[in-house]
Amino acid sequence: MRVLIVDDEPLAREELKYLLTQNQNVTAILEADSIASAQKWLEKETINLIFLDIQLGDENGFTLADQIKKISQRPRIIFATAYDEYALDAFNANALDYILKPFEQSRVDEAIQKGMGVNAATEIDAQKSRDNPRISVTNEDKTRVINKKDIVAAYVENGDLVIVTKQAEFRTKQTLVHLQELLNPQQFLQVHRSFLVNLNEVRAAEPSFNHTYELTMTNGKKIPVSRSFVSEMKRALGM
């Protein structure tokens, strides 16, 4: 299990890091002292569990928790704080657990065990959804069934999700995150905050300005690849 500690106090991070190293289920421990540094880890690493303080200097841990809801394969959150008055707010934010400073080994181990159980159950459900060759898209009370293999790309436009298939385009209020959770990550890749592509439908990849790329799809559509997704795109396409 890969764990991220988000706390602006070095001593608190060090204490929690030591306790985490004592648990054999923890395979990697990353540290962040602010929301910005946590976001950088989340953009480039797979994180399973976050131990998140609520008071981060002038920032609030609930802000990061809200941002994490938009991540496709989002980590579960355990609030780790010195204050017990935020417990109700934490669980309203769908936190997995809430532990108080000073930390105890048994309590940290219990939180990790909860994370392992949730991750296993979530992955089983997610795999079943990804194995289904079809998805349903609802717009204006009308539901259409789409074969996943026919999807060329999907993107967000004016608050709508636009799914482009080989035959047509469909608009829905569903999110890009939700769509990505239903698709096979070996075939579909997010290449921009607002764009996702079917790797089998990529015809060409060309460098663009400021170290970005542009993909040309089999239907002729141009898709931008933002700088933070370039490395993953190159790996996926064998570049």
Secondary structure by P-SEA (a helix, b strand, c coil): cbbbbbcccaaaaaaaaaaaaacccccbbbbbccaaaaaaaaacccccccccccccccccaaaaaaaaccccbbbbbbbbcccccaaaaaaaacccccccccccaaaaaaaaaaaaaaaaaaaaaaaaaaaccbbbbbcccbbbbbcccccccccccccbbbbbcccccccccccaaaaaaaccccccccccccccccccccccccccccccbbbbcccbbbbbbcccaaaaaaaaacc
